[in-house]
Amino acid sequence: MKLLLDQNLSSRLVAECSRSFPDSQHVRTLGMERD
C-alpha cells in the first residue's frame, strides 16, 4: 500500500512511513502543492 501525505503533514513523515508503506510520497515531492 502506498500513502500520499497531505501538504499539512510534514514531508519528514515519508521516511517514517516508508518502512511500513514503501513508495509513499508527499504532495510537495510530486509537485501537487496548492497555495
PQR file with spaces between the fields and no chain letter, atoms N, CA, C, O and H, PARSE charges and radii, in Angstrom:
ATOM       1  N    MET     1       0.845   -1.172    0.000 -0.4000 1.5000
ATOM       2  CA   MET     1       0.000    0.000    0.000 -0.0000 2.0000
ATOM       3  C    MET     1       0.891    1.237    0.000  0.5500 1.7000
ATOM       4  O    MET     1       1.904    1.283    0.698 -0.5500 1.4000
ATOM       5  N    LYS     2       0.512    2.221   -0.776 -0.4000 1.5000
ATOM       6  CA   LYS     2       1.219    3.499   -0.836 -0.0000 2.0000
ATOM       7  C    LYS     2       0.387    4.550   -0.112  0.5500 1.7000
ATOM       8  O    LYS     2      -0.840    4.470   -0.068 -0.5500 1.4000
ATOM       9  H    LYS     2      -0.311    2.184   -1.343  0.4000 1.0000
ATOM      10  N    LEU     3       1.070    5.526    0.449 -0.4000 1.5000
ATOM      11  CA   LEU     3       0.393    6.654    1.072 -0.0000 2.0000
ATOM      12  C    LEU     3       0.754    7.926    0.322  0.5500 1.7000
ATOM      13  O    LEU     3       1.877    8.074   -0.159 -0.5500 1.4000
ATOM      14  H    LEU     3       2.068    5.591    0.414  0.4000 1.0000
ATOM      15  N    LEU     4      -0.191    8.833    0.227 -0.4000 1.5000
ATOM      16  CA   LEU     4       0.058   10.165   -0.294 -0.0000 2.0000
ATOM      17  C    LEU     4      -0.186   11.117    0.866  0.5500 1.7000
ATOM      18  O    LEU     4      -1.320   11.279    1.317 -0.5500 1.4000
ATOM      19  H    LEU     4      -1.103    8.713    0.618  0.4000 1.0000
ATOM      20  N    LEU     5       0.883   11.748    1.350 -0.4000 1.5000
ATOM      21  CA   LEU     5       0.772   12.618    2.512 -0.0000 2.0000
ATOM      22  C    LEU     5       0.389   14.029    2.097  0.5500 1.7000
ATOM      23  O    LEU     5       0.979   14.607    1.183 -0.5500 1.4000
ATOM      24  H    LEU     5       1.804   11.616    0.984  0.4000 1.0000
ATOM      25  N    ASP     6      -0.588   14.562    2.768 -0.4000 1.5000
ATOM      26  CA   ASP     6      -1.129   15.887    2.530 -0.0000 2.0000
ATOM      27  C    ASP     6      -0.095   16.969    2.823  0.5500 1.7000
ATOM      28  O    ASP     6       0.843   16.747    3.588 -0.5500 1.4000
ATOM      29  H    ASP     6      -1.068   14.094    3.510  0.4000 1.0000
ATOM      30  N    GLN     7      -0.268   18.142    2.212 -0.4000 1.5000
ATOM      31  CA   GLN     7       0.670   19.238    2.421 -0.0000 2.0000
ATOM      32  C    GLN     7       0.645   19.756    3.856  0.5500 1.7000
ATOM      33  O    GLN     7       1.582   20.435    4.274 -0.5500 1.4000
ATOM      34  H    GLN     7      -1.030   18.323    1.590  0.4000 1.0000
ATOM      35  N    ASN     8      -0.394   19.455    4.613 -0.4000 1.5000
ATOM      36  CA   ASN     8      -0.466   19.880    6.010 -0.0000 2.0000
ATOM      37  C    ASN     8       0.369   18.999    6.930  0.5500 1.7000
ATOM      38  O    ASN     8       0.563   19.334    8.099 -0.5500 1.4000
ATOM      39  H    ASN     8      -1.156   18.904    4.274  0.4000 1.0000
ATOM      40  N    LEU     9       0.861   17.890    6.420 -0.4000 1.5000
ATOM      41  CA   LEU     9       1.715   16.991    7.193 -0.0000 2.0000
ATOM      42  C    LEU     9       3.165   17.194    6.782  0.5500 1.7000
ATOM      43  O    LEU     9       3.456   17.522    5.632 -0.5500 1.4000
ATOM      44  H    LEU     9       0.704   17.618    5.471  0.4000 1.0000
ATOM      45  N    SER    10       4.055   16.997    7.717 -0.4000 1.5000
ATOM      46  CA   SER    10       5.477   17.179    7.442 -0.0000 2.0000
ATOM      47  C    SER    10       5.966   16.176    6.406  0.5500 1.7000
ATOM      48  O    SER    10       5.603   15.000    6.438 -0.5500 1.4000
ATOM      49  H    SER    10       3.818   16.730    8.651  0.4000 1.0000
ATOM      50  N    SER    11       6.793   16.658    5.491 -0.4000 1.5000
ATOM      51  CA   SER    11       7.373   15.760    4.489 -0.0000 2.0000
ATOM      52  C    SER    11       8.337   14.774    5.133  0.5500 1.7000
ATOM      53  O    SER    11       8.680   13.757    4.530 -0.5500 1.4000
ATOM      54  H    SER    11       7.088   17.613    5.465  0.4000 1.0000
ATOM      55  N    ARG    12       8.778   15.066    6.354 -0.4000 1.5000
ATOM      56  CA   ARG    12       9.663   14.147    7.080 -0.0000 2.0000
ATOM      57  C    ARG    12       8.949   12.857    7.472  0.5500 1.7000
ATOM      58  O    ARG    12       9.598   11.857    7.777 -0.5500 1.4000
ATOM      59  H    ARG    12       8.500   15.892    6.844  0.4000 1.0000
ATOM      60  N    LEU    13       7.636   12.875    7.466 -0.4000 1.5000
ATOM      61  CA   LEU    13       6.878   11.665    7.794 -0.0000 2.0000
ATOM      62  C    LEU    13       7.030   10.585    6.734  0.5500 1.7000
ATOM      63  O    LEU    13       6.822    9.407    7.022 -0.5500 1.4000
ATOM      64  H    LEU    13       7.109   13.688    7.218  0.4000 1.0000
ATOM      65  N    VAL    14       7.389   10.966    5.520 -0.4000 1.5000
ATOM      66  CA   VAL    14       7.557    9.986    4.444 -0.0000 2.0000
ATOM      67  C    VAL    14       8.610    8.957    4.836  0.5500 1.7000
ATOM      68  O    VAL    14       8.414    7.759    4.635 -0.5500 1.4000
ATOM      69  H    VAL    14       7.558   11.923    5.286  0.4000 1.0000
ATOM      70  N    ALA    15       9.713    9.415    5.388 -0.4000 1.5000
ATOM      71  CA   ALA    15      10.779    8.493    5.798 -0.0000 2.0000
ATOM      72  C    ALA    15      10.282    7.531    6.872  0.5500 1.7000
ATOM      73  O    ALA    15      10.614    6.346    6.845 -0.5500 1.4000
ATOM      74  H    ALA    15       9.872   10.389    5.551  0.4000 1.0000
ATOM      75  N    GLU    16       9.499    8.028    7.804 -0.4000 1.5000
ATOM      76  CA   GLU    16       8.963    7.173    8.867 -0.0000 2.0000
ATOM      77  C    GLU    16       7.948    6.172    8.312  0.5500 1.7000
ATOM      78  O    GLU    16       7.942    5.007    8.708 -0.5500 1.4000
ATOM      79  H    GLU    16       9.229    8.990    7.826  0.4000 1.0000
ATOM      80  N    CYS    17       7.108    6.619    7.412 -0.4000 1.5000
ATOM      81  CA   CYS    17       6.064    5.761    6.854 -0.0000 2.0000
ATOM      82  C    CYS    17       6.610    4.747    5.860  0.5500 1.7000
ATOM      83  O    CYS    17       6.016    3.688    5.662 -0.5500 1.4000
ATOM      84  H    CYS    17       7.113    7.566    7.090  0.4000 1.0000
ATOM      85  N    SER    18       7.730    5.062    5.238 -0.4000 1.5000
ATOM      86  CA   SER    18       8.238    4.201    4.170 -0.0000 2.0000
ATOM      87  C    SER    18       8.640    2.814    4.660  0.5500 1.7000
ATOM      88  O    SER    18       8.713    1.875    3.867 -0.5500 1.4000
ATOM      89  H    SER    18       8.213    5.923    5.398  0.4000 1.0000
ATOM      90  N    ARG    19       8.897    2.678    5.936 -0.4000 1.5000
ATOM      91  CA   ARG    19       9.205    1.345    6.473 -0.0000 2.0000
ATOM      92  C    ARG    19       7.998    0.421    6.351  0.5500 1.7000
ATOM      93  O    ARG    19       8.126   -0.739    5.959 -0.5500 1.4000
ATOM      94  H    ARG    19       8.838    3.441    6.580  0.4000 1.0000
ATOM      95  N    SER    20       6.851    0.939    6.685 -0.4000 1.5000
ATOM      96  CA   SER    20       5.626    0.137    6.633 -0.0000 2.0000
ATOM      97  C    SER    20       4.890    0.270    5.305  0.5500 1.7000
ATOM      98  O    SER    20       4.183   -0.645    4.883 -0.5500 1.4000
ATOM      99  H    SER    20       6.747    1.881    7.004  0.4000 1.0000
ATOM     100  N    PHE    21       5.063    1.422    4.649 -0.4000 1.5000
ATOM     101  CA   PHE    21       4.359    1.706    3.405 -0.0000 2.0000
ATOM     102  C    PHE    21       5.360    2.164    2.347  0.5500 1.7000
ATOM     103  O    PHE    21       5.498    3.363    2.108 -0.5500 1.4000
ATOM     104  H    PHE    21       5.637    2.165    4.993  0.4000 1.0000
ATOM     105  N    PRO    22       6.059    1.223    1.713 -0.5600 1.5000
ATOM     106  CA   PRO    22       7.054    1.602    0.696  0.2800 2.0000
ATOM     107  C    PRO    22       6.423    2.418   -0.435  0.5500 1.7000
ATOM     108  O    PRO    22       5.236    2.273   -0.727 -0.5500 1.4000
ATOM     109  N    ASP    23       7.209    3.258   -1.053 -0.4000 1.5000
ATOM     110  CA   ASP    23       6.779    4.106   -2.177 -0.0000 2.0000
ATOM     111  C    ASP    23       5.784    5.189   -1.783  0.5500 1.7000
ATOM     112  O    ASP    23       5.115    5.750   -2.651 -0.5500 1.4000
ATOM     113  H    ASP    23       8.173    3.376   -0.815  0.4000 1.0000
ATOM     114  N    SER    24       5.673    5.495   -0.496 -0.4000 1.5000
ATOM     115  CA   SER    24       4.815    6.602   -0.078 -0.0000 2.0000
ATOM     116  C    SER    24       5.425    7.909   -0.544  0.5500 1.7000
ATOM     117  O    SER    24       6.644    8.021   -0.673 -0.5500 1.4000
ATOM     118  H    SER    24       6.217    5.039    0.209  0.4000 1.0000
ATOM     119  N    GLN    25       4.578    8.902   -0.799 -0.4000 1.5000
ATOM     120  CA   GLN    25       5.026   10.189   -1.327 -0.0000 2.0000
ATOM     121  C    GLN    25       4.364   11.329   -0.568  0.5500 1.7000
ATOM     122  O    GLN    25       3.345   11.142    0.097 -0.5500 1.4000
ATOM     123  H    GLN    25       3.588    8.811   -0.694  0.4000 1.0000
ATOM     124  N    HIS    26       4.949   12.494   -0.677 -0.4000 1.5000
ATOM     125  CA   HIS    26       4.381   13.723   -0.127 -0.0000 2.0000
ATOM     126  C    HIS    26       3.974   14.584   -1.319  0.5500 1.7000
ATOM     127  O    HIS    26       4.644   14.566   -2.351 -0.5500 1.4000
ATOM     128  H    HIS    26       5.777   12.646   -1.217  0.4000 1.0000
ATOM     129  N    VAL    27       2.890   15.333   -1.189 -0.4000 1.5000
ATOM     130  CA   VAL    27       2.418   16.144   -2.316 -0.0000 2.0000
ATOM     131  C    VAL    27       3.479   17.130   -2.794  0.5500 1.7000
ATOM     132  O    VAL    27       3.512   17.460   -3.979 -0.5500 1.4000
ATOM     133  H    VAL    27       2.345   15.347   -0.351  0.4000 1.0000
ATOM     134  N    ARG    28       4.344   17.609   -1.906 -0.4000 1.5000
ATOM     135  CA   ARG    28       5.414   18.541   -2.294 -0.0000 2.0000
ATOM     136  C    ARG    28       6.386   17.871   -3.256  0.5500 1.7000
ATOM     137  O    ARG    28       6.831   18.490   -4.223 -0.5500 1.4000
ATOM     138  H    ARG    28       4.317   17.341   -0.943  0.4000 1.0000
ATOM     139  N    THR    29       6.717   16.613   -2.997 -0.4000 1.5000
ATOM     140  CA   THR    29       7.640   15.864   -3.842 -0.0000 2.0000
ATOM     141  C    THR    29       7.068   15.676   -5.244  0.5500 1.7000
ATOM     142  O    THR    29       7.809   15.667   -6.227 -0.5500 1.4000
ATOM     143  H    THR    29       6.356   16.111   -2.211  0.4000 1.0000
ATOM     144  N    LEU    30       5.765   15.529   -5.331 -0.4000 1.5000
ATOM     145  CA   LEU    30       5.109   15.286   -6.615 -0.0000 2.0000
ATOM     146  C    LEU    30       4.699   16.569   -7.333  0.5500 1.7000
ATOM     147  O    LEU    30       4.170   16.518   -8.443 -0.5500 1.4000
ATOM     148  H    LEU    30       5.163   15.536   -4.533  0.4000 1.0000
ATOM     149  N    GLY    31       4.942   17.716   -6.703 -0.4000 1.5000
ATOM     150  CA   GLY    31       4.578   18.993   -7.315 -0.0000 2.0000
ATOM     151  C    GLY    31       3.089   19.258   -7.310  0.5500 1.7000
ATOM     152  O    GLY    31       2.587   19.970   -8.180 -0.5500 1.4000
ATOM     153  H    GLY    31       5.371   17.757   -5.801  0.4000 1.0000
ATOM     154  N    MET    32       2.375   18.704   -6.352 -0.4000 1.5000
ATOM     155  CA   MET    32       0.925   18.855   -6.285 -0.0000 2.0000
ATOM     156  C    MET    32       0.489   19.852   -5.210  0.5500 1.7000
ATOM     157  O    MET    32      -0.691   19.903   -4.861 -0.5500 1.4000
ATOM     158  H    MET    32       2.783   18.126   -5.645  0.4000 1.0000
ATOM     159  N    GLU    33       1.421   20.640   -4.686 -0.4000 1.5000
ATOM     160  CA   GLU    33       1.111   21.601   -3.629 -0.0000 2.0000
ATOM     161  C    GLU    33       0.163   22.679   -4.117  0.5500 1.7000
ATOM     162  O    GLU    33       0.215   23.099   -5.273 -0.5500 1.4000
ATOM     163  H    GLU    33       2.379   20.599   -4.969  0.4000 1.0000
ATOM     164  N    ARG    34      -0.695   23.115   -3.224 -0.4000 1.5000
ATOM     165  CA   ARG    34      -1.595   24.235   -3.521 -0.0000 2.0000
ATOM     166  C    ARG    34      -1.266   25.367   -2.573  0.5500 1.7000
ATOM     167  O    ARG    34      -0.842   25.138   -1.440 -0.5500 1.4000
ATOM     168  H    ARG    34      -0.737   22.774   -2.285  0.4000 1.0000
ATOM     169  N    ASP    35      -1.459   26.574   -3.032 -0.4000 1.5000
ATOM     170  CA   ASP    35      -1.191   27.750   -2.189 -0.0000 2.0000
ATOM     171  C    ASP    35      -2.321   28.028   -1.249  0.5500 1.7000
ATOM     172  O    ASP    35      -2.258   28.980   -0.472 -0.5500 1.4000
ATOM     173  H    ASP    35      -1.803   26.760   -3.952  0.4000 1.0000
